[in-house]
Amino acid sequence: MTGEHDVKFTALGERLADTIPGSTHEVIADAGHAVHLEQPHRFSEITSHWLREQFEVSAGDDQPS
């Protein structure tokens, strides 16, 4: 997750997302390097969504076959 005004780390984040299977990269509008401070609600939405997805996958792995 990077801010749209943080050109260096947005480019890096896009490259990482392209090379790491299953990864994603979110670019946050109207934010620079400190996304969590500049767009806290959007940061929380994305982080909460990601955590819910991880929990659902983990919970499903514990189910007997």
C-alpha positions as CSV (number, residue, x, y, z in Angstrom):
1,M,0.0,0.0,0.0
2,T,1.5,3.3,-1.1
3,G,0.4,6.9,-1.5
4,E,0.0,8.1,-5.1
5,H,2.4,11.0,-4.4
6,D,5.1,8.7,-3.2
7,V,6.5,7.9,-6.6
8,K,9.6,5.9,-5.5
9,F,7.7,3.5,-3.3
10,T,4.7,3.2,-5.5
11,A,7.0,2.0,-8.3
12,L,8.7,-0.4,-5.9
13,G,5.3,-1.7,-4.6
14,E,4.1,-2.3,-8.2
15,R,7.3,-4.3,-9.0
16,L,7.0,-6.4,-5.8
17,A,3.3,-7.1,-6.5
18,D,4.2,-8.3,-10.0
19,T,6.9,-10.7,-8.8
20,I,5.3,-12.1,-5.6
21,P,2.6,-14.6,-6.3
22,G,-0.7,-13.8,-4.6
23,S,0.3,-10.3,-3.6
24,T,-1.5,-7.1,-4.2
25,H,-0.6,-3.4,-4.2
26,E,-3.0,-0.6,-3.5
27,V,-2.2,3.0,-4.5
28,I,-4.0,5.4,-2.2
29,A,-5.3,8.7,-3.6
30,D,-4.3,12.0,-2.0
31,A,-1.5,10.4,0.1
32,G,2.3,10.4,0.1
33,H,4.7,8.3,2.1
34,A,2.6,8.2,5.4
35,V,-0.6,6.6,4.1
36,H,-1.7,5.6,7.6
37,L,-1.5,9.2,8.7
38,E,-2.7,11.0,5.6
39,Q,-5.6,8.6,4.7
40,P,-6.3,6.7,7.9
41,H,-9.8,5.6,7.0
42,R,-8.7,4.2,3.7
43,F,-5.7,2.6,5.3
44,S,-8.0,0.9,7.9
45,E,-10.4,-0.3,5.2
46,I,-7.7,-2.0,3.1
47,T,-5.9,-3.4,6.1
48,S,-9.1,-4.8,7.7
49,H,-10.2,-6.3,4.4
50,W,-6.8,-8.0,4.0
51,L,-6.9,-9.3,7.6
52,R,-10.4,-10.7,7.1
53,E,-9.3,-12.5,3.9
54,Q,-6.3,-14.0,5.7
55,F,-8.4,-15.2,8.6
56,E,-10.9,-16.8,6.3
57,V,-8.2,-18.7,4.5
58,S,-6.5,-19.8,7.7
59,A,-9.8,-20.9,9.2
60,G,-10.6,-22.9,6.2
61,D,-7.3,-24.7,6.4
62,D,-8.1,-26.1,9.8
63,Q,-11.2,-27.9,8.6
64,P,-11.0,-31.7,8.3
65,S,-11.1,-33.1,4.8
